[in-house]
Amino acid sequence: MKTAPRTRLHSIDNLRTVLTVLVVVHHVAVTYGHIPLWYYTEPAKDPSGILLDILVTFNQAFFMGFFFLVSGFFTPGSYDRKGSRAFVRDRLVRLGIPLLAFLLLLRPLVNFGGYAQLDGVPYWQYYLVSWDPGPMWFAEVLIVFALAYALWRSLRAPLDQRPAPLRFGSVVLFTAGLAVVTFLWRLFLVPTGSYVPVLGLPTPSFLPQYVAMFALGCVAFRRGWFETLPARAGRLGLVAAGVSTAVLLPLSGMTSGAAASALTAAWESAFAVSMVIGLSVLFRERFGEQGPRGRFLSDHAFTVYIVHPLVLVAVGYGLRRLDAIAIVKFAIMLVVSLPLCWVLAYLVRSLPGAKRVL
């Protein structure tokens, strides 16, 4: 059964809101876990920090790829409506201005902790050496993807706008291909844990997934896969996510070297594809409506993505004297920070002209 366009868009908006919440969850977990890749961290000194590391691992396997798929889904329609020049200009404005705003205005407010630990280094030198877009690497990569899409459209006609069911064999082939490409990418080019300075890519080892998901979102728009995926596919997707985890993760833990890397790439690919299918159908079937509150949350989700480091760093310093285990501080920070993120996003979008960009 086809879903009405309005319901479909509301479902994706609601899904995008949840993915934004997962971004905040991810960085709060990093704050108190054992992966100190954030502006303010308190590495766990108790076993509960392992739970936060597990959360980060599962989240990383799919949530940013899902973001790129959603972005890809909206790209062909935007290009069709605006044409090449207006499409590129719109992407540069809506992604480039927030990226520059974070780099030039917000970044000095959240990375001052690193400067405080240095002795005798001029701030201007620290500012240049620590140049990094932070979480706005997502916008940075999306600009590249948007320009690549515009170039592709200038060279060939778009796919026909015709519904076509997504077949099981195609899903399996896509997943297997993604696993192989990811494994080879990490084996020969970008090992897991790599970091790209200046560009600030925190997870370049996942780039094959990001590219594949963005392209998949573009094709899904043309083929109507969001509307035509049967409800049964959603249930199977969530089950497959659990089965792949139960089978592949233990195997990767029992091996080492290239074998472990191959099994990890296989799990991440299977888990990501399964979660995308499962959650897409779940939100289409169960969360297709959007009231005023849902609309408010989705309208401000991208701004939350931009400003949430300010909130998390401030709350982190505010809670630094609280003596509690890692999982408890994680829960307290999350409960405090999520409402503050949307409040700050509301204030930012209330600035004159802000809604034209955000």
FENUR-V284976 format. One record per helix or strand of 2 or more residues. SS is the DSSP state (a for helix, b for strand). FROM is the first residue (numbers start at 1). TO is the last residue. If there is no record, write none. Layout:
ss:SS from:FROM to:TO
ss:SS from:FROM to:TO
This chain:
ss:a from:5 to:32
ss:a from:48 to:60
ss:a from:63 to:110
ss:a from:112 to:116
ss:a from:123 to:129
ss:a from:134 to:155
ss:a from:168 to:188
ss:a from:204 to:223
ss:a from:225 to:228
ss:a from:231 to:253
ss:a from:257 to:286
ss:a from:292 to:299
ss:a from:301 to:318
ss:a from:326 to:349
ss:a from:354 to:356
